[in-house]
Each structure stands twice: as structure tokens, then as C-alpha cells.
């Protein structure tokens, strides 16, 4: 009988944040760099686009004019997924058809007035302004009595459903805990009650000792490819200090957070010399007025690119019918990301 090798043999890995499993099949991608390396099409965009509804001073679809903003700009989403109005409703008597109205507020945050930039191409000082605005939005929206969770996220690239290339993200604040957040909270609470410590603090300590899945770090944050990663180059930013939400960051931590965002996103762009698509999002404590010592601030990056700028991996087939699956091991993808330069490829041409 062969001795198990996690870089050779198929196996399942447990995700302690959600209680789910992922199937890892590393033998299918022993040489992830072999084969398709198409030259990506470079997206040359102007600093200002008169037809872009997110550029400064331009008119949006509802007739509202954007301010002639010079750094970060936030406005209520013109096509919100959630509405603020309270609705009367009668619950369905059949438990198989449960529903309830959901209240919330959706906002758009433009990271920069420049149409041609993305986070990895922005200066750290400019990204820090985004972080400060995230703080203000979390505090403002979370203070409303009907808001119990504030989800900050970014969809980058058309392949991830982004309808406009102007650098921007979204903030969805709502009455209920979203499903993934609810799963995470249950896991964090269970671990905290059993160990009287943060699950992610203990996890990060172990990862920093092993270093095999560590991509980069600074004094306050570390980027790892999670042991349970599903997406090919999925990463997780975890704060080294245990705190629950972005408002609890010190000024020094805010700067370090901006820096670590730039460091991982530059690596992403450098991986295939293209503007790397991803969905990213911050997970932090609810805004329900309760104490949440179990929560530990972290940020997920879920990118779909696998072997080149055009070869993608989404959750299909077995992943939709069975469970999540990946070929390249988390350890291998961490090694590849770790060895990439921190200078953006456009600056080396």
C-alpha cells in the first residue's frame, strides 16, 4: 500500500469556517504551467471615459450626475438588490414554502476617479482611502436599527459579472445574515466556546509556522492560500491581531491592510500578465448590537483563472452536484503566487 502524499493522491479537505469539504485531485495537475499560455488581450482604457456612468461628472442611468470626485466616491446603487421600506406580509403556512421580506441598502464605491486603474495599479495611499471609506460605510450602515450585516465586496472583470471596468466595489447591508456568513458565524462561535480563542487566530499561527501556504505578510496581516481553498488561486487575508471588524483597526493596521491588498492583487495581475478577475469580500462581525468575540477579521479572494488568462475554472458538473473540487494543490498555488514579483508587470515594460 502506498504512503499518502497530499501532492499526489486525491483527498478531501475540511473547511472549518463553513463545515464543508473540498475534493483535491493534485495528480491531475502536476505541471499546471504546461500547455496553454495564450498572450492576453491588453485592455487599454482612457483615464476618463465620457460614456462611463461611474466617471466623475458623468450622468448615471437615472439622470443623477456624479460629483467631480478626486479620490473615493460612494452613492446609493441605482439598481439595488435590496430596498429599505418595511413591508407587511403574511407567512406561508406550509413550511416547504418559507419566505420573508428582506430590507437593506446597496451602495457603490468608486475606488478612484481614474477609469483606467484597478486596485493593484493604485498607490497604497489611494487604497488606504478606500479602506477608510469602508470603515465609514460599515459604521454608518451598521448603525441603522434594521441592518444586521454589512457585506463589502468587489467583482473585478467581466467574467465575474462586473458590468463596468471603472474601479469600483459594492456594499450590501441587510437585515439578515447571508447564508455563508451565517455558516461562518456558527463555526466561529462553536470553536470559541470550546477553546476560548479565535479559530482564525489559531489557524494563522499554524500557517505562519508551516509557511507552505503563506503567500506574503507584513506586520499586521498575512495572505495565505487556505488549506481548504476551492478556487485555483484562492487566497485569504487574515489579521494577525484578533479583532472583529474594520472599524476596530488602528491607523497603522489600516495602512498595512491597504498595503497587503496591493501586494496580493499585484501578484494576481503578474500571474498571467493580465488584469486578473476575482470576486473578493470582507467577512467581519455582524452589526446586530451584540458582542461577537468569536469573529476575526478576514478577506476572501476567489479568482477563476487556472492556467492562463483565458483558461478558467468555475463550479460546474461534479462541483454543483457533489462538492467543490480542485486540481492544483493549495500548496502549489501558494508557491507560485509567493514567487511572483511585487512590481506590477505594466511597470516593467
N, C-alpha and C positions, 0 to 999 in steps of 0.2 A: 504494500500500500504506500502511495506517495505521501510525502510530508507536505502539509498545506503551505502554499506560498500566495500571499494576497495580491501579488503582481502577476500571477499565472493562472490561478484557479478561480472559477466562478464562485461567488459567495454573496450573502445578503448582509447589509449593514443597517444598524438601528439608528434612527434619528430621535434622540431624547427630547428634542423640542416639540415634536408633533406626535410621537408614538408610532410613526410609520417606518416601513422598511424600504430599502432600495436594493435591487439586484445589480451586482457588479460583475461584469464579464471581461476582465482585463486581457484575456487571451485573444480577444477579437481585435485588439488594437495595440499590439506590441510595438508597432512602429507608426504612431499617429502622424508623423511628419512625412511619411511616404505617400507618393501619389499626388493628388490634386492640389496644386499651388497656383491657381489662376491669378493673373495680375488683376487686382481690383480696379474698378472704375472710380476715379477720384472725383469727389463732389466739390466743385469749385463754386462757392456761393459768394455773393457780394456782402460787404459789411452791412449794407442797408438794402432791403427789398421793398420797393413801393407797393408791391402786391401782397406782402405778408401781413396778416392781421395781428401779428404779435410784435411787429417792429414799432419803435417809438413814433408817436404822432399819427399812426395809421388808423383807419376806420375798421372796426370789427363788424361781423355779420349783422349784429343787432343795431348798428348805427352809432354805437358808442365809440368815441375817439380815445385811443390810448394817450396817456401822458407822454411827453417827450422825455422819458426817463433816461437816466445816465448810469444806473447800476442795476439794482434789483427792482422788479415791478410785480405787484400782486393785484389780482382782480377776481371778482366772483365769476365762476365759469358761466359762459353764455348758454351752454347746453348741459346743465347739471344732471347728474345721475340721481341726486337726492334733492328734496325740497324741504323748506323749513316749516311749512304750515302744518299745524296739528290737525289730524283727520279723525272723525268719528267712524267707528267701524264695529261690526258685529262678528265675533269669532265664529268660525265654521265648527259646527257640532261634530262632524266626522274628523277624527284625529288623523286620518290619512290625507286630509286636505287643509293643513295648517298654514296660516298666513297672518301677518300683522303689518300694518303700515310702518314705514321706516323714515324718520326725519333726519335731515342732515344739511350740510353746507359743503359745496365744492368750490375750490379756488384754484386758479392757475398762477404759477410763479415763474416769471421770466428771469432766468439767471443773469442775463446780460443784454444790453441794448444791441450788441453786435449780432447780426444774423448769421455770420459765418463761423461762429465759435461753438465749441462744446466744452463741457467741464474739463476734460484733460488739456484743452488748449488755453484755458483761462489761468490767470495768475492766482497763486494761493490767496493773496489778499482779496481778490474778487470772489473766490469761492467762500472765503470767510464771511463775506457779506451775505451770501446765500444762507450759510449756517445761522447767522444772526437773525435773518428773516424767518427761517424755520422755527427758531426759538419763539419769536414774536407770534407767529401763527399758531403754534402749539398752545401758547399761553392764552391768546385771545379766544380761539375757538374752544379750547378745553374748559374755559371758564363759564361757558353757556350751560345752563342747567339741563338742557336736553341732549348735550353732547357728552358721550362717554368714551369715545375713542377718536384719535386724530391720526390718520394714516397719511404719511408723507411719502411720495414715490415719484419715480421718473421712468417713462418709457422712452428709450433712445433708439431711433431708427425706425424706418417704415415697417420693417419685418416684425417689430414688436408692437405695431398698431399706432405708432406716433403719426399724427396727421399733419404735423408741421415741423420742419427741420430746425426752426428757431430754437435756441437752447432754453428749455423750459421743463418744469415738472408740475405735479398736481398735489393738492391736499384735499383729501376727503375726510370730513368729520361727520360722525353719525352717532345715533342713539345706542346701537347695539355693538357688541364686539364682533368684528368679522370672524368668519369660521377659522381661518389659520391663526389669528391672534388668540381666539378662544382656546384652541388646541394647545398653543404655546403657553398660555397662562396656566392651564391645568397642569402641564408638565413642570413648569417652573414652581408652582405652588407645592406640588407633591414633593419635589426634590428639596425645597426649602424647609418644609415641615419635617422631613426625615433627617436632614443633615444640618439645618440651621445655617446654611450658607447658600450662595448663589450657584446654580447649576453652571452658568456660563463662566463664572469666575474659576470654578474648579476645572472646567473643560479647557479654558485658555491656559491655565497654569500647566496642565498636562501637555497641551500642544506646544507651548514655549519650551518645555523640556525636551520633547521629541524632535521638534523643528522640521520634521519631514513633510509637513503640510503647511508650514509657515511660508508666506509669500514675502511680506515686508512688515516692518513695525517702526514705531517711533516711541517716544517716552510715554505716551498716553493711550495708544491704540495699536492693535495688531490686525493684520489681514491674513486669514487662513483659508485654504480650501477645506471646507468641513469634512470630517471623517465620513459623513453620511451624504455628501454632495450628490445631487442628481444631474444637474446641467454640466456639460463638459468642462467649462472653466468657471463654475460657480465659486464665489468667494463670500466670506463673512467678515465684516469689520466688527471687532469686539473691543469695548473699552477696557483698559487694564484696571481702572478703579471701578468698584461696584456702585453704580448709580442707576436710577430707573428711567430718566427721561432727559431730553435735550436741554431743558431749562436748568437742570442741575449741573450742567457743565460749567467749569470755571472758564475764564477768558483764555487761559493757557491751553486748556483742553479743546476749546472751540477752534483755536488756531491749528492745533495738532490734528483735529478731525478734518479740517479743510485740507491740510497737507496730505493726510493719508488717502483722502478721496482722490486727490490729483495723482498720487503715486500709483494707485491701483488702476485708475482709468487710463493713464498714460500707457501702462503696461498692456492693457487691453488693446488700445489702438496699435501699439507696436507689434502685437502678436501676429497680425496678418497685414500690417501696413494699410489699415483701413479704419474709417470711423466705426468703431466696434459697437454693435447694437446690444442692448440689455434692458431688462427691467430691474430696477433697484428700489428698495424701500426700507425705511427705518421702522424697526419694531421697538416699542417703548411702552411704559406703563400707561394704563387707561386713565381717563380724566373723570372718573366717577366719584371723586372726593374721598375715596378710600385709600388707606395706606397699602402700598404694594412693595414690601421689602424683597419679594421674590423676583421682581423684574430687574433685568440687567440690559442696559442699552446696547443695541447691536443693529447692523445694517446689512441687508442681503443684496447680492448682485447675481442675477440669473441671466447669463448670456447664451444664445443659441448656437453660436458658431462652433464648428467642430474641427475641421481640417484646413479650412481656408476661408476667404471672405465670402465664398458662395456655397460652401457645404455646411448645412445646418442640421441641428438635431432638436426636434420637438417631441413632446409626449404624444405618441401615436401608437396604434396597434396594441402590443402587449402592455405598454405603459398605461393606456386608457382602460384596458380590460382586466389587467392583472395588477401590476405595481410598477413604480418607477424603475428604470434600468439605465445603466451607463456602461460604456466600453472602456474608455481610458480611465485608469485608476485615479483617485483623488491625489495620491502621492505623485504620480507622473505629471498631472496637470499643474500641481503646485511647483514642481521642479522647473517646468517650462516657464511659468509665469515669474518665478523667482529670478531666473537667469536673464530676463529681458531688461533692457536699459530703461532708466527713468527719465531720459530725454526723449521728447516726442519725436517720432520719425520725420515729421514735417520740418523740424528744426535742424535735421542732419542732412537735408538735401542741399 
